[in-house]
Amino acid sequence: MAPMIFSLTISHFVIQTGSTALHYSALPETRTKHCHSSRPFASINSNSLQMNQRPLTDYRPAIWNPELIDSLNTPYSYQAHGTQLEKLRQDAKRLLSSTSDPCLLLNHVESMQRLGIAYHFQEEIDYLLNTRIQPYSPDDHDLHTTALRFRILRDNNFPISSDVFGKFMSREGKFLDSLSRDVKGLLSLYEASFLGVDGEVILDEAKEFSSKNLRALLGRLESTSIDVAEQVKQSLQIPLFWRMPRVEARNFIDFYQKKDAKSSTLLELAKLDFNLVQSTYQQELKELSRWWENLGFKQKLSFTRDRLMQSYFSTIGITFKPQFSKARIAATKFINIVNTIDDIHDYYGSQDDLKLFNSAVKRWDLAAMEELPDYMKICYFAMYNLVNELAYDVLINQGIDVLPCLREAWTKFCGAAFVESQWCYTGYTPSMDDYLKNCWISIGVHGSLNFARAHQQGSRSPMANTPLHCLEDQLLYWSSVICRLNNDLATFQHESKTGEVASFVKCYMVEKGVSQEQACDEIRELIKHAWKMLNTERRRSDLPPLMVEMCMDTPKLSQCLYQHGDGFGVAIELTKDVMSSLIFRQIPI
């Protein structure tokens, strides 16, 4: 198959395969095609909540029931363990200041990041990267140190050129064959290559060279060094840069404590911090479980998904730090109500009802609710109250009016969901460009980050004095595209059985005339390109640092949720185990 080169922007989408280039205009287009659809709609009695329910789809029950969530308990608390936490924090700071060896400092910083405790020391790490760890060092003669220095500096948004790898390359621009058995160096080079930006040829070469040689070495590693072999296999499956930070922290703690060259201070701090952050998560989840039960959706709108755990887990992926509790709670509420609206658009509402609903959302007043059928009134009222309560809280605490922005987030999402429902109703398959133009909004990232950011401001974070503008940013766009494509790859087969037409997999198959397998392979290449574009936009984004961090972390969440199937809608066993490890199971100390 010919190599594929992708170039994708909001205003223009070009796919080039071999020598054939296809261009798609992103300008709005009026659709006039109407096809018969056998899609069933529920019969609604407008004077009651009696619904003529049928098995429209095979949604599975919730992962954990409210009683189990309410019974969550942990011996760890900031009140009881705060003194011990602070002592370990001070010991770790001394560890950073006790050496002037850049290589040792690089390893300490990497360990802190992977153990999930770097957020305690961000000022100290920034100082080190500014003063003691320079982008280029003539003393770096090994591939591992050079690649590690590159990855840490670039991951912390410090300027560093991929030209630092030139010393390991031939005049022809190829990495030296003498490096082909340097497992440690190859693995570091491979991980560094995923921080490449669009057009960075050296890192493309680095990825190809390192991955090819790591695969060739796997057989020997499996018989001589099982732990290293597992590291290599995990990285080849999903690189470090794409992993959800809190999941990586939990896994790396287990790996780190087996290492001979480890810091007992960092390990002890990581375990205690994990358990303390987990105690915060449990309290938040209990509050959200009570809110979800009191909302009444499970009883009154039983045809929709009950996905509180997946919604909450998603917000840990968006912003995991304990001080952003209110942000996670607000975003979880948004995601849960979004799921209901999505199900109504996908499986339940008639086109007439959906038009009324979208009109009411645009009007944004309770009088508009009177025209809706009862099942939509419940959803509309919950949405209306959530937005207004959040906006009021931020206004009271920070003096910032976020209501217009939050309203716009809902309007955009509902509008995008309505477009998808029209595609399904008419049996229409859009072009790839039209699909992405709509579905980067319908994936819900835009709204989730708006809600999370609003309450990061409300929690007196460093973003508090930054005006909250409605987010229309390339960084957010590429973050959403990655989430959408990961979602579509994981859910395509199931959703095609339930009658949904729109999926990027289907659009790609129809437009390019290829098989499902080929379409999925080429979409995975597009995801890699989208990550490059995300890295590119990160370097020039003028969004506040915490917003940038959320935009970078959200697609990592999607890689986790959809790596082995639909971990959100279906909740496969592997995903349930990951959720349990973050929220339920403490680490023995």
C-alpha positions in Angstrom: 0.0 0.0 0.0 1.3 3.4 -0.9 2.4 5.7 2.0 -0.2 8.1 3.2 0.4 11.8 3.9 -2.3 13.6 5.9 -3.0 17.3 6.1 -6.1 18.3 8.0 -7.4 21.6 9.2 -10.8 23.0 10.2 -11.2 24.9 6.9 -9.6 22.3 4.5 -9.0 18.6 4.5 -6.6 16.9 2.1 -5.8 13.2 1.9 -3.0 12.1 -0.4 -2.5 8.4 -1.1 0.3 7.7 -3.5 0.0 10.3 -6.3 -3.7 10.9 -5.9 -4.8 13.9 -3.8 -8.4 14.5 -2.8 -9.6 17.9 -1.5 -12.7 18.5 0.5 -14.2 21.9 1.1 -15.4 22.5 4.7 -17.9 25.1 3.7 -21.5 24.4 4.8 -23.6 22.6 2.3 -27.4 22.2 2.1 -28.5 18.5 2.0 -31.5 17.7 -0.1 -31.2 13.9 -0.2 -33.9 12.1 1.8 -33.9 8.3 2.1 -36.4 6.0 3.8 -35.3 4.9 7.2 -36.8 2.0 9.2 -35.4 3.6 12.4 -38.1 3.1 15.1 -39.2 5.9 17.4 -40.9 5.6 20.8 -44.5 6.4 21.2 -44.8 9.3 23.7 -47.8 10.2 25.8 -47.4 13.9 26.2 -49.5 14.0 29.3 -47.5 11.4 31.2 -44.1 9.8 31.5 -45.5 6.5 30.3 -43.2 5.3 27.4 -43.7 2.6 24.9 -40.3 1.2 25.6 -38.5 -1.3 23.3 -35.0 -2.7 23.2 -33.6 0.0 20.9 -30.0 -0.9 21.8 -28.3 -3.3 24.2 -26.9 -0.9 26.8 -25.5 -2.9 29.7 -26.3 -2.0 33.3 -24.1 0.4 35.3 -20.7 -0.9 36.5 -21.3 -0.2 40.2 -24.6 0.4 41.9 -25.2 3.4 44.2 -25.1 1.3 47.4 -21.6 0.1 46.5 -20.4 3.6 45.8 -21.9 4.9 49.0 -20.0 2.2 50.9 -16.6 3.3 49.7 -14.2 3.9 52.5 -10.5 4.5 52.9 -8.2 4.9 55.9 -6.4 7.7 54.1 -7.3 11.4 54.5 -5.4 14.7 54.1 -6.3 15.6 57.7 -4.7 12.4 59.1 -1.8 12.1 56.7 -1.1 15.8 55.8 2.0 16.0 58.1 3.5 12.9 56.6 2.8 14.1 53.1 4.5 17.4 53.7 7.6 15.8 55.2 7.9 13.6 52.1 7.4 16.6 49.8 10.3 18.4 51.6 12.5 15.3 51.4 11.8 15.1 47.6 12.6 18.8 47.2 16.0 18.2 48.9 16.5 15.3 46.5 16.3 17.7 43.5 18.6 20.2 45.1 21.2 17.7 46.3 22.9 17.0 43.0 24.2 19.1 40.1 24.4 16.1 37.7 22.0 16.8 34.8 21.6 13.1 34.0 20.6 12.3 37.6 18.2 15.3 37.6 16.6 14.2 34.4 16.0 10.7 35.9 14.5 12.3 39.0 12.2 14.5 37.0 11.1 11.6 34.8 10.4 9.4 37.8 8.3 12.2 39.4 6.3 12.6 36.3 5.6 8.9 35.8 4.9 8.4 39.5 2.2 11.1 39.3 3.8 13.4 41.8 5.4 16.0 39.6 2.5 18.4 40.2 3.8 18.9 43.7 7.1 20.3 42.4 6.2 22.1 39.2 8.0 25.3 40.2 11.1 23.4 41.2 11.1 21.4 37.9 10.6 24.6 35.8 13.5 26.2 37.6 15.7 23.2 36.9 14.7 23.0 33.2 15.4 26.8 32.9 18.8 26.8 34.6 20.4 23.4 35.0 19.1 21.2 32.2 20.1 22.9 28.9 18.5 21.9 25.6 21.9 20.8 24.3 24.9 19.3 26.2 28.2 18.3 24.6 28.5 15.7 27.4 25.6 13.7 26.1 27.3 10.8 24.2 24.6 8.2 24.7 21.3 8.0 22.9 19.2 7.4 26.1 20.3 10.6 27.8 19.9 12.7 24.7 16.4 11.3 24.0 15.3 11.6 27.7 16.5 15.3 27.8 14.7 16.0 24.5 11.4 14.4 25.7 11.3 16.0 29.2 12.1 19.5 27.8 9.6 19.3 25.0 7.0 17.7 27.2 7.3 20.7 29.5 7.0 23.0 26.4 10.7 24.2 26.5 12.1 24.9 23.0 14.5 22.1 21.8 15.3 21.1 18.3 15.3 17.5 17.0 18.7 18.4 15.5 20.1 17.1 18.9 19.9 13.6 17.4 22.1 14.6 14.5 25.2 13.1 16.2 23.6 9.7 16.0 22.8 9.8 12.3 24.7 9.3 9.1 25.2 11.9 6.4 22.3 10.2 4.5 20.0 11.1 7.4 19.7 7.6 8.8 20.3 6.5 12.4 23.6 4.5 12.8 23.3 0.8 12.7 25.6 0.6 15.8 22.6 1.7 17.8 20.3 -1.1 16.7 21.0 -3.2 19.9 21.0 -0.4 22.4 17.6 -1.3 24.0 17.6 1.5 26.6 18.6 4.1 24.0 16.1 2.8 21.4 13.2 2.8 23.9 14.0 6.4 24.9 14.3 7.4 21.3 11.0 5.7 20.5 9.2 7.6 23.3 10.8 10.9 22.3 9.6 10.5 18.7 6.0 10.9 19.7 6.5 14.5 20.7 7.3 15.4 17.1 5.5 18.2 15.3 4.2 18.3 11.7 7.1 18.1 9.2 9.7 17.0 11.7 11.5 14.4 9.5 14.2 13.5 12.0 11.6 12.3 14.5 9.7 10.3 11.8 12.9 8.6 11.1 13.5 8.0 14.8 10.2 6.4 15.2 10.7 4.0 12.3 14.2 3.1 13.3 13.5 2.5 17.0 10.3 0.6 16.5 11.7 -1.7 13.9 14.7 -2.6 16.1 12.8 -2.9 19.3 10.5 -5.4 17.6 13.5 -7.3 16.4 15.0 -7.4 19.9 11.8 -8.5 21.7 12.4 -12.3 21.3 15.8 -12.1 23.0 14.5 -9.7 25.7 11.6 -12.1 26.6 14.2 -14.8 27.5 16.8 -12.6 29.2 14.9 -9.6 30.8 11.2 -10.0 31.3 10.7 -6.6 32.9 12.4 -4.8 30.0 10.5 -6.9 27.5 7.2 -5.9 29.1 8.2 -2.2 29.0 9.0 -2.5 25.3 5.8 -4.3 24.5 3.7 -1.8 26.4 5.4 1.1 24.6 5.0 -0.4 21.2 1.3 -0.9 22.0 0.8 2.6 23.4 3.6 5.1 23.8 4.2 6.9 27.1 3.2 10.2 25.7 -0.3 8.9 24.8 -1.0 7.3 28.2 -3.5 8.7 30.7 -1.3 10.2 33.5 -3.2 8.7 36.5 -3.3 5.2 35.0 0.4 5.5 34.1 1.2 6.5 37.7 -0.6 3.5 39.1 1.2 1.1 36.8 4.6 2.8 37.1 4.5 2.6 41.0 4.5 -1.2 40.7 7.3 -1.1 38.2 9.4 1.5 40.0 9.5 -0.4 43.3 11.1 -3.4 41.6 14.0 -1.2 40.3 17.4 -1.4 42.0 18.1 2.3 41.2 15.1 3.9 42.9 14.5 6.6 45.5 12.7 5.3 48.5 11.5 8.9 49.2 9.8 9.2 45.8 8.3 5.8 46.0 6.9 6.4 49.5 5.5 9.8 48.4 4.0 8.3 45.3 2.1 5.6 47.2 0.8 8.0 49.9 -0.1 10.7 47.3 -2.0 8.1 45.2 -4.0 6.9 48.2 -4.8 10.5 49.3 -5.9 11.6 45.8 -8.0 8.4 45.7 -9.8 9.5 48.9 -10.7 12.7 47.1 -12.0 10.8 44.2 -14.2 8.6 46.4 -15.8 11.6 48.1 -16.5 13.2 44.7 -18.0 10.0 43.4 -20.3 9.7 46.4 -21.5 13.2 45.9 -22.1 12.6 42.2 -23.9 9.3 42.8 -26.4 11.1 45.1 -26.9 13.8 42.5 -27.4 11.3 39.7 -30.0 9.3 41.8 -31.8 12.5 42.8 -31.9 13.7 39.2 -34.3 10.8 38.3 -33.0 10.0 34.9 -32.5 6.4 35.7 -36.2 6.0 36.5 -37.8 8.5 34.1 -35.5 8.1 31.1 -34.6 4.4 31.5 -33.9 4.0 27.8 -30.6 5.9 28.1 -27.2 4.9 29.4 -26.4 4.8 33.0 -22.7 5.7 32.8 -21.8 7.7 35.9 -18.6 5.8 36.6 -17.3 6.2 33.0 -18.3 9.8 33.0 -16.4 10.4 36.3 -13.4 8.4 35.1 -13.3 10.6 32.0 -12.9 13.7 34.2 -10.0 12.2 36.0 -8.4 11.9 32.5 -9.2 15.6 31.8 -7.9 17.0 35.1 -6.6 14.6 37.8 -5.2 16.9 40.4 -7.0 16.9 43.8 -7.4 20.7 43.9 -9.7 20.6 40.9 -12.5 18.7 42.6 -15.2 21.2 41.6 -14.0 21.0 38.0 -14.4 17.2 37.9 -17.8 17.3 39.5 -19.1 20.0 37.0 -17.6 18.1 34.0 -19.1 14.8 35.2 -22.5 16.3 35.4 -22.2 17.7 31.9 -21.0 14.4 30.5 -23.8 12.4 32.1 -26.5 14.7 30.8 -24.7 14.8 27.4 -25.0 11.0 27.3 -28.7 11.2 27.8 -29.1 13.9 25.1 -26.9 11.8 22.8 -29.1 8.7 23.3 -32.3 10.7 22.7 -30.8 11.9 19.3 -29.4 8.5 18.4 -32.2 6.1 19.3 -35.3 7.6 20.8 -36.5 11.1 19.6 -38.5 11.7 16.5 -37.2 14.3 14.1 -40.1 16.7 15.1 -39.2 16.3 18.8 -35.5 16.9 18.2 -36.2 20.0 16.2 -38.3 21.3 19.1 -35.5 20.5 21.6 -32.8 22.2 19.6 -35.0 25.3 19.2 -35.6 25.4 23.0 -31.9 25.1 23.7 -31.2 28.1 21.4 -33.9 30.1 23.1 -32.7 29.2 26.6 -35.7 30.0 28.7 -38.2 27.8 30.6 -41.1 29.0 28.5 -39.5 27.1 25.5 -39.7 23.9 27.6 -43.5 23.9 27.5 -43.5 22.8 23.8 -41.4 19.7 24.5 -42.7 16.2 25.2 -42.3 15.2 28.8 -39.2 13.0 28.5 -37.4 16.0 26.9 -38.7 18.4 29.6 -36.8 16.4 32.2 -33.6 16.5 30.2 -34.0 20.2 29.3 -34.7 21.3 32.8 -31.7 19.4 34.2 -29.5 20.9 31.6 -30.9 24.4 32.2 -30.4 24.2 36.0 -26.9 22.7 35.7 -25.7 25.6 33.5 -27.3 28.3 35.5 -26.1 26.9 38.9 -22.5 26.6 37.7 -22.6 30.1 36.1 -24.0 31.6 39.3 -21.3 29.9 41.5 -18.5 31.2 39.3 -20.1 34.7 39.2 -20.4 34.8 43.0 -16.9 33.5 43.7 -14.9 35.1 40.9 -17.0 37.8 39.4 -16.8 36.2 35.9 -19.9 35.7 33.8 -19.5 32.3 32.2 -23.1 31.8 31.3 -22.8 32.8 27.6 -19.9 30.4 27.1 -21.6 27.5 28.8 -24.8 28.1 26.9 -22.9 28.2 23.7 -21.2 24.9 24.6 -24.7 23.2 25.0 -26.0 24.8 21.8 -23.1 23.6 19.8 -23.3 20.1 21.2 -27.1 19.8 20.7 -26.8 21.3 17.2 -24.1 18.8 16.2 -26.1 15.9 17.7 -29.1 17.0 15.7 -27.1 16.9 12.5 -26.0 13.4 13.2 -29.6 12.4 13.9 -30.6 13.7 10.5 -27.9 11.7 8.8 -29.2 8.6 10.5 -32.8 9.4 9.8 -32.3 9.9 6.1 -29.6 7.1 5.8 -27.2 9.7 4.5 -23.4 9.2 4.6 -21.6 12.5 4.7 -18.2 13.3 3.2 -15.2 12.8 5.5 -14.7 16.5 5.8 -18.4 17.3 6.6 -18.3 14.5 9.2 -15.3 15.9 11.0 -16.5 19.4 10.8 -19.6 18.4 12.8 -18.4 15.5 14.9 -15.4 17.2 16.6 -18.1 19.1 18.4 -20.5 16.1 19.0 -17.8 14.1 20.7 -18.4 16.5 23.7 -14.8 17.5 24.4 -15.6 21.2 23.7 -18.3 21.3 26.3 -16.5 19.1 28.9 -13.5 21.3 28.9 -15.6 24.5 29.1 -17.3 23.1 32.2 -14.1 21.9 33.7 -12.3 25.2 33.1 -15.2 27.3 34.5 -14.8 25.6 37.8 -11.0 25.6 37.7 -11.6 29.3 37.8 -14.2 28.9 40.5 -11.6 27.0 42.6 -9.3 30.0 42.7 -6.7 28.4 40.4 -4.1 30.4 38.5 -6.6 30.7 35.8 -9.0 32.7 38.0 -8.0 36.1 36.6 -8.1 35.0 32.9 -11.3 35.9 31.2 -13.2 32.7 30.1 -13.7 33.0 26.3 -15.7 30.5 24.4 -13.2 28.0 23.2 -12.5 28.0 19.5 -8.9 27.0 19.3 -6.9 24.7 17.0 -5.5 22.9 20.1 -9.0 22.0 21.2 -9.9 21.0 17.6 -7.1 18.5 17.3 -7.7 17.2 20.8 -11.3 16.6 19.8 -10.5 15.0 16.5 -8.2 12.4 18.2 -11.1 11.6 20.6 -13.6 11.3 17.8 -11.4 9.0 15.7 -10.5 6.7 18.6 -14.2 6.5 19.6 -15.3 5.7 16.0 -12.7 2.9 15.6 -13.9 1.3 18.9 -17.6 1.7 18.4 -18.1 1.4 14.6 -19.2 -2.2 14.4 -21.6 -2.0 17.4 -23.2 1.2 16.2 -23.6 0.0 12.6 -25.7 -2.8 14.0 -28.0 -0.4 15.9 -28.8 1.7 12.8 -26.3 4.6 13.2 -25.0 5.7 9.8 -22.4 8.3 10.6 -19.0 7.1 11.6 -15.7 8.2 10.2 -15.0 4.5 9.4 -18.1 4.3 7.2 -17.4 7.7 5.6 -13.9 6.6 4.8 -15.0 3.3 3.3 -17.6 4.9 1.1 -15.6 7.9 0.0 -12.3 6.0 -0.7 -13.9 2.7 -1.8 -11.8 0.6 0.6 -12.5 -2.3 3.0 -13.3 -1.8 6.6 -9.8 -3.2 7.6 -8.0 -0.8 5.3 -10.1 2.2 6.4 -9.3 1.4 10.1 -5.6 1.1 9.3 -5.5 4.4 7.5 -7.5 6.1 10.2 -4.9 5.0 12.8 -2.3 6.8 10.6 -4.6 9.9 10.7 -4.7 9.7 14.5 -0.8 9.8 14.5 -0.9 12.8 12.3 -3.5 14.5 14.5 -1.2 14.0 17.5 1.6 15.8 15.5 -0.8 18.7 14.8 -1.8 18.7 18.5 1.9 19.0 19.4 2.4 21.7 16.8 -0.5 23.8 18.1 0.6 23.3 21.7 3.9 25.2 21.0 2.1 28.3 19.7 -1.2 28.2 21.7 -2.0 31.3 23.8 -4.5 29.4 26.0 -3.7 29.4 29.7 -1.3 26.6 30.8 -4.0 24.6 32.6 -6.3 24.7 29.5 -3.4 23.5 27.4 -2.8 20.7 29.8 -6.4 19.6 29.6 -6.4 19.7 25.8 -3.3 17.5 25.8 -4.6 15.1 28.4 -8.1 14.5 27.0 -7.0 12.5 24.0 -4.9 10.4 26.3 -8.1 9.5 28.1 -9.6 8.5 24.7 -6.6 6.2 24.0 -7.2 4.6 27.4 -11.0 4.2 27.0 -10.9 2.9 23.5 -7.6 1.0 23.2 -9.2 -2.4 23.5 -12.8 -1.6 22.5 -15.6 0.6 23.7 -14.6 1.2 27.3 -17.2 3.9 27.8 -20.5 2.6 26.3 -19.8 -1.1 26.9 -17.3 -1.0 29.8 -15.1 -3.9 28.9 -13.5 -5.8 31.7 -10.1 -4.3 31.2 -11.5 -0.8 31.6 -13.5 -1.8 34.7 -10.2 -3.0 36.2 -8.5 0.3 35.4 -11.3 2.2 37.0 -11.2 0.1 40.1 -7.5 0.5 40.5 -7.8 4.3 40.4 -10.9 4.7 42.6 -11.4 1.6 44.8 -8.1 -0.2 45.5 -5.5 1.4 47.8 -1.8 0.8 47.3 -0.3 -1.1 50.3 2.3 1.0 52.1 
